[in-house]
Amino acid sequence: MPTGPTADGTRELDVRTIDGEPFGEIMTALDELDGGETLVLVNSFEPEPLYAVLARQGYAHETERAGDDEWRVSITKA
């Protein structure tokens, strides 16, 4: 479950804690974004297959490697 928005309009979803395939939860979290909000997806690997899906659905993303097993993807409406 994503965290509520912070003062700067950022929500975080750490999919490392999800048992099983997180795709549905990611899409739900994106659907719940208000205009101007950002979803920060935290994962243990770079979720490259997700990027094409995001682009097709009108989202932009920036990816940062935060550690050996932590990738942070900031997702906003394009």
C-alpha positions as CSV (number, residue, x, y, z in Angstrom):
1,M,0.0,0.0,0.0
2,P,1.5,3.4,-0.9
3,T,2.1,6.0,1.7
4,G,-0.1,9.1,1.8
5,P,1.2,12.1,0.0
6,T,3.9,14.2,1.7
7,A,3.9,18.0,1.7
8,D,5.7,18.0,-1.7
9,G,3.0,15.7,-3.2
10,T,5.1,12.5,-3.2
11,R,3.7,9.0,-2.4
12,E,5.9,6.0,-2.0
13,L,5.2,2.3,-2.8
14,D,7.9,-0.2,-1.6
15,V,7.1,-3.3,-3.7
16,R,9.9,-5.2,-2.0
17,T,7.4,-5.9,0.8
18,I,4.7,-7.3,-1.6
19,D,4.4,-11.1,-1.7
20,G,3.9,-12.0,-5.4
21,E,3.6,-9.9,-8.5
22,P,3.3,-6.2,-7.7
23,F,2.0,-4.9,-11.1
24,G,-1.6,-4.6,-10.0
25,E,-0.7,-2.6,-6.9
26,I,1.6,-0.3,-8.9
27,M,-1.2,0.4,-11.4
28,T,-3.7,1.0,-8.6
29,A,-1.3,3.4,-6.9
30,L,-0.8,5.3,-10.2
31,D,-4.6,5.5,-10.7
32,E,-4.9,7.1,-7.2
33,L,-2.4,9.9,-7.9
34,D,-3.9,13.4,-7.9
35,G,-2.7,16.0,-10.4
36,G,0.9,17.0,-9.7
37,E,1.6,14.1,-7.4
38,T,4.6,11.7,-7.8
39,L,4.7,8.0,-7.0
40,V,8.1,6.8,-5.9
41,L,8.3,3.1,-6.6
42,V,11.0,1.3,-4.5
43,N,12.2,-2.0,-5.9
44,S,15.1,-4.4,-5.5
45,F,15.9,-4.3,-9.2
46,E,15.5,-1.9,-12.1
47,P,11.9,-2.6,-13.3
48,E,12.8,-2.1,-17.0
49,P,9.6,-3.9,-18.4
50,L,7.5,-1.4,-16.5
51,Y,8.9,1.6,-18.5
52,A,7.0,0.8,-21.8
53,V,3.8,0.3,-19.9
54,L,4.2,3.7,-18.2
55,A,4.9,5.4,-21.5
56,R,1.9,3.9,-23.1
57,Q,-0.3,5.1,-20.3
58,G,1.0,8.6,-20.3
59,Y,3.5,8.6,-17.5
60,A,7.1,9.8,-17.3
61,H,9.7,8.4,-15.0
62,E,13.2,9.0,-13.6
63,T,15.2,6.1,-12.1
64,E,17.9,6.2,-9.5
65,R,19.9,3.4,-8.1
66,A,20.0,4.0,-4.3
67,G,21.9,1.0,-3.3
68,D,23.0,-2.5,-4.3
69,D,19.4,-3.8,-4.0
70,E,17.4,-0.6,-4.0
71,W,16.1,1.2,-7.1
72,R,13.8,4.3,-6.8
73,V,11.6,5.2,-9.8
74,S,9.8,8.5,-9.6
75,I,6.6,8.4,-11.8
76,T,4.5,11.4,-12.8
77,K,1.8,12.1,-15.4
78,A,3.6,13.2,-18.6
